[in-house]
Amino acid sequence: MSDIQVMFNPFEDGYAENPYTQFAQLRAHDPAHMTPFGAVYVSRYDDVFALLRDKTLSVEASNAAETPLDAISREVLGDEENALERRGQSMLDRDPPDHTRLRKLVSKAFTPRRISELRPRIQELVDAKLDDAARAGSFEAISNLAFPLPFEVISEMMGMPETIHGTVSRDRIREVSGTLVRSLEPVVDPDLIRAIAAAGEEMFGLIDEAIRWKRANPADDLLTLLIDAEEDGDSLTDEELSAQVGLLFIAGHETTVNLIGNGLHALARNPEQYQRLRDEPGLIENAVDEFLRYDAPVQMTRRVNLEPIEVQGTRIETGTFVVCAL
C-alpha cells in the first residue's frame, strides 16, 4: 500500500458513467483495499485470478460477518426474513457439494442442443426490433433493444405465457426484476432498500405462481425440463427451483443488457474498431469476447474467506467479503 490515500466509493459523482479512474487508483495504490462497507476490494489481476480459483474460499453470504450495509438493511427491514434470502439457494450462491448438485440438475435442461435450437428464434426477435427501428427512423439502444430482448428470450426459453390467470405477466416480472437488480449494488437509501425487498417478495411470488401453472401445463420448454430434472432420484425442491428461475430472470437478464449496451458504447467510442467490424463481420465472435473483457457487464464478484488470509500485505480476517474486481 502506498502513502497515497484512495477509497472505493460507488456513490462518488460520475462513478456510474466512468468507474475506471477510481479502479486504476485502487489498483496502483491500494490493491487490497478495506472499503467503508466492511469488504476488501482486490483489484490486481494475479490476486483476483488466484482468489477465484482458491477452493478454500466460499461464495455463501451466510459465512460472512455482518457488514455496515447489512446493519443498515436490518435496521430498515427488521430481522424478519425476506424473499431475497431465497436467492441464496441459487447455484451461483452455493458452495460444493450443493453447487455441484444444483448445477448437475440445471444442466439437464440447459443442454447444448437446447440452446442451439434457440438461435433462429433469437434472430427473429432481433430482426423484428431492428425492423421497428428502421420504420421509426430512430433507435434508443437500451430501451428498444438491450433491455427487452434478453427478457423476451428468457421468457420464451422458460415457456412463460404472456399472462397467467390475469395476475402474472411477463411485463410485470420485467418491471420487478429491474428494481430487484439494484440489490447487486451497495445500497444505503432506506426507501430503495424497502423497494428492493418488496420487489423480491413480488418477484418470487410471481415465479411461484408461474411454476404452479407450468406444473399443470407442461410443455416442451426449459421450465418443464427444470421441474422434471432428476439425477439418481434427486430433483430440485420447490424453493431451489424458484431460486434457479429467479437467477435466470435476474442475473441472466441484467448481464445481457449490460453486454449489449457496453459493447455498442465501446464501438461508438472507437469508430475505427466499429468500421473494422462492419468490414469484417466474421470477427463478431472475437468482438463479443473482447466486449466482455474490455468493459465487463459484471464489474466484480465475491468470495468469503473461511480462515485469515493475506493479500498484498493486507491481512483479511475470517468471514470477510472479498470483492474481486473483474
C-alpha positions in Angstrom: 0.0 0.0 0.0 1.4 3.4 -1.0 1.2 6.6 1.0 -1.4 8.0 -1.4 -4.9 7.6 0.2 -7.6 6.2 -2.1 -11.1 4.9 -1.4 -13.6 2.8 -3.2 -16.7 5.0 -3.4 -19.5 3.9 -5.7 -21.5 7.0 -4.6 -19.0 9.4 -6.0 -20.3 11.7 -8.7 -19.6 10.3 -12.1 -18.8 6.8 -10.8 -21.6 5.1 -12.8 -20.5 6.8 -16.0 -16.8 6.0 -15.6 -15.6 4.0 -12.6 -12.3 3.2 -14.2 -10.4 6.2 -12.9 -11.2 5.1 -9.4 -10.4 1.4 -10.2 -6.9 2.5 -11.6 -6.1 4.4 -8.4 -7.0 1.5 -6.2 -5.0 -0.9 -8.4 -2.0 1.3 -8.2 -2.1 2.5 -4.6 -4.1 0.1 -2.5 -4.7 -3.3 -4.3 -6.3 -4.9 -1.3 -8.4 -2.1 -0.1 -10.6 -2.1 3.0 -13.7 -0.4 1.9 -16.0 1.6 4.2 -18.6 -1.1 3.6 -16.6 -3.8 5.5 -15.5 -5.6 2.4 -11.9 -5.8 1.0 -11.7 -4.8 -2.7 -8.9 -6.7 -4.5 -8.1 -5.2 -7.9 -4.8 -6.7 -9.3 -5.1 -9.4 -11.9 -2.9 -12.0 -10.4 -4.5 -11.7 -7.0 -8.0 -11.9 -8.4 -7.0 -14.9 -10.6 -5.7 -16.7 -7.5 -8.7 -15.9 -5.3 -11.3 -17.0 -7.8 -9.5 -20.4 -8.1 -9.0 -20.9 -4.4 -11.2 -23.8 -3.4 -10.8 -23.0 0.3 -12.9 -19.8 -0.2 -16.7 -19.6 -0.1 -19.4 -17.8 -2.1 -22.1 -18.2 0.6 -23.2 -15.0 2.3 -24.0 -17.0 5.4 -20.3 -17.4 6.0 -19.6 -13.7 6.1 -19.7 -11.4 9.1 -22.3 -8.6 9.2 -21.2 -5.5 7.3 -22.3 -1.9 7.8 -24.6 -2.3 4.8 -26.2 -5.4 6.4 -26.7 -3.4 9.5 -28.5 -0.6 7.6 -30.7 -3.1 5.8 -31.6 -4.9 9.1 -32.4 -1.6 10.7 -34.7 -0.7 7.8 -36.4 -4.1 7.4 -36.1 -5.6 10.8 -34.9 -9.2 11.5 -37.7 -10.9 9.6 -36.7 -13.0 6.6 -37.5 -11.6 3.2 -37.8 -13.3 -0.2 -34.3 -12.1 -1.3 -32.8 -14.7 1.0 -34.3 -17.4 -1.3 -31.9 -16.2 -4.0 -29.2 -17.5 -1.8 -30.3 -21.0 -2.8 -29.3 -20.4 -6.5 -26.3 -22.3 -7.7 -24.5 -19.0 -8.1 -24.6 -18.6 -4.3 -23.8 -22.1 -3.1 -20.5 -23.9 -2.5 -19.8 -27.5 -3.4 -21.3 -30.0 -2.9 -24.6 -28.0 -3.1 -23.4 -26.1 -6.1 -22.3 -29.3 -7.9 -25.7 -30.9 -7.2 -27.7 -27.9 -8.4 -25.5 -27.4 -11.5 -26.0 -31.1 -12.5 -29.8 -30.8 -12.2 -30.0 -27.5 -14.1 -27.7 -28.8 -16.8 -30.3 -31.5 -17.6 -32.4 -28.6 -19.1 -29.6 -26.5 -20.5 -28.0 -28.9 -23.0 -26.0 -27.5 -25.9 -28.7 -28.9 -28.3 -31.5 -27.0 -26.5 -29.5 -23.7 -26.5 -28.6 -24.1 -30.2 -32.3 -24.6 -31.0 -33.0 -21.1 -29.7 -30.8 -19.3 -32.3 -33.4 -18.9 -35.0 -36.0 -17.5 -32.6 -33.5 -15.1 -31.1 -32.6 -14.0 -34.6 -36.3 -13.3 -35.4 -36.7 -11.2 -32.2 -33.6 -9.1 -33.1 -34.7 -8.7 -36.7 -38.1 -7.5 -35.6 -36.6 -4.9 -33.3 -34.3 -3.6 -36.0 -37.2 -3.5 -38.5 -39.1 -1.4 -36.0 -36.2 0.9 -35.7 -35.9 1.2 -39.5 -39.6 2.1 -39.8 -39.4 4.6 -36.9 -36.2 6.3 -38.2 -34.7 6.4 -34.8 -33.4 3.9 -32.2 -32.6 4.0 -28.4 -30.3 1.1 -27.9 -31.2 0.2 -24.3 -34.9 0.7 -24.1 -35.6 -0.6 -27.7 -33.2 -3.5 -27.8 -30.9 -4.3 -24.9 -33.5 -4.2 -22.1 -36.5 -6.0 -23.7 -34.6 -8.6 -25.8 -33.0 -10.9 -23.2 -36.2 -10.8 -21.2 -38.2 -12.0 -24.2 -35.6 -14.7 -24.9 -35.6 -16.0 -21.3 -39.4 -15.9 -21.1 -39.7 -17.9 -24.3 -37.0 -20.3 -23.2 -38.9 -21.0 -20.0 -42.2 -21.3 -21.8 -43.7 -18.4 -19.8 -47.1 -17.3 -21.2 -47.9 -13.6 -21.6 -50.2 -13.7 -18.6 -51.3 -16.3 -16.1 -54.8 -16.1 -14.6 -54.7 -12.4 -15.4 -52.3 -11.7 -12.5 -48.8 -12.8 -13.6 -47.5 -11.1 -16.7 -44.1 -11.1 -18.4 -44.2 -7.3 -18.4 -44.7 -7.2 -14.6 -41.8 -9.7 -14.0 -39.6 -7.5 -16.1 -40.6 -4.3 -14.2 -40.0 -6.0 -10.8 -36.6 -7.5 -11.9 -35.5 -4.0 -12.9 -35.9 -2.9 -9.2 -34.5 -6.2 -7.8 -31.2 -5.9 -9.6 -30.4 -2.8 -7.6 -29.7 -5.3 -4.7 -26.4 -6.1 -6.5 -25.2 -2.6 -5.7 -24.2 -1.0 -2.4 -27.5 0.5 -1.1 -27.9 2.9 1.8 -31.2 4.6 0.8 -33.9 3.3 3.2 -36.7 3.8 0.5 -34.7 1.9 -2.0 -34.0 -0.9 0.5 -37.7 -1.2 1.1 -38.5 -1.1 -2.6 -35.9 -3.9 -3.3 -37.4 -6.1 -0.5 -40.9 -5.5 -1.8 -39.7 -6.4 -5.3 -38.2 -9.6 -4.0 -41.4 -10.6 -2.4 -43.4 -9.9 -5.5 -40.8 -11.4 -7.9 -40.7 -14.8 -6.1 -44.5 -14.7 -5.7 -44.8 -14.3 -9.5 -42.3 -17.1 -10.1 -44.0 -19.5 -7.7 -47.3 -18.9 -9.5 -45.7 -19.5 -12.9 -44.2 -22.7 -11.6 -47.6 -23.9 -10.3 -49.1 -23.0 -13.7 -46.3 -24.9 -15.5 -46.8 -28.0 -13.4 -50.4 -28.0 -14.6 -49.5 -27.1 -18.1 -46.2 -28.9 -19.0 -44.7 -28.3 -22.5 -41.5 -28.6 -24.5 -39.7 -25.8 -22.7 -36.9 -25.3 -20.2 -39.1 -24.7 -17.1 -40.8 -28.0 -17.7 -37.4 -29.6 -18.0 -36.2 -28.0 -14.8 -39.3 -29.2 -13.0 -38.7 -32.7 -14.3 -34.9 -32.7 -13.9 -33.7 -35.7 -11.9 -30.3 -37.2 -11.1 -30.1 -40.6 -9.2 -33.6 -40.0 -7.7 -32.7 -36.4 -6.7 -34.7 -33.4 -8.0 -34.9 -29.7 -7.2 -37.0 -28.7 -4.2 -39.7 -26.1 -4.7 -37.5 -23.4 -3.2 -34.5 -24.4 -5.2 -36.5 -24.4 -8.4 -37.8 -21.0 -7.7 -34.3 -19.7 -6.9 -32.8 -21.1 -10.2 -35.6 -19.5 -12.2 -35.1 -16.2 -10.3 -31.4 -16.4 -11.1 -32.2 -16.8 -14.8 -34.5 -13.8 -14.9 -32.3 -11.5 -12.7 -28.7 -12.4 -13.4 -29.3 -13.7 -17.0 -31.2 -10.6 -18.0 -29.0 -7.9 -16.4 -25.8 -9.3 -17.7 -27.1 -9.4 -21.3 -28.5 -5.9 -21.1 -25.1 -4.6 -19.9 -23.1 -6.6 -22.5 -25.2 -5.2 -25.4 -25.1 -1.6 -24.0 -21.4 -1.6 -23.1 -20.4 -3.3 -26.4 -22.3 -0.7 -28.5 -20.9 2.1 -26.3 -17.3 0.8 -26.9 -17.8 0.7 -30.6 -19.2 4.3 -30.6 -16.1 5.5 -28.8 -13.8 3.5 -31.1 -15.0 4.2 -34.6 -12.0 2.5 -36.3 -12.9 -0.7 -34.5 -16.6 -0.3 -35.4 -15.6 0.2 -39.1 -13.4 -2.9 -39.0 -16.2 -5.0 -37.6 -18.5 -3.7 -40.3 -15.9 -4.6 -43.0 -15.2 -8.0 -41.5 -18.4 -9.3 -39.8 -16.6 -12.7 -39.3 -14.8 -11.0 -36.3 -18.0 -10.8 -34.3 -17.3 -13.8 -32.0 -14.0 -12.5 -31.1 -15.5 -9.0 -30.7 -18.1 -10.3 -28.2 -15.3 -11.9 -26.1 -13.5 -8.6 -26.3 -16.6 -6.6 -25.1 -16.8 -9.0 -22.2 -13.2 -8.3 -21.3 -12.9 -4.6 -22.1 -16.0 -3.3 -20.2 -17.4 -6.2 -18.3 -21.2 -6.5 -17.8 -20.4 -7.6 -14.3 -17.7 -5.5 -12.6 -17.0 -7.6 -9.6 -17.7 -10.9 -7.8 -17.2 -12.0 -4.3 -15.6 -14.6 -2.1 -15.7 -15.2 1.7 -12.6 -16.4 3.4 -13.2 -19.2 6.0 -9.8 -18.5 7.7 -7.5 -15.5 7.8 -5.6 -14.8 4.5 -3.2 -12.2 3.3 -3.3 -10.3 0.0 -0.7 -7.7 -1.0 0.4 -7.4 2.7 -3.2 -6.9 3.9 -4.5 -9.3 6.5 -8.1 -10.3 5.8 -9.9 -11.7 8.8 -12.2 -14.7 8.7 -15.7 -14.1 7.3 -14.8 -11.0 5.2 -16.5 -10.3 1.9 -13.6 -10.2 -0.6 -14.7 -8.3 -3.6 -12.8 -9.4 -6.7 -12.6 -6.8 -9.5 -13.2 -8.3 -12.9 
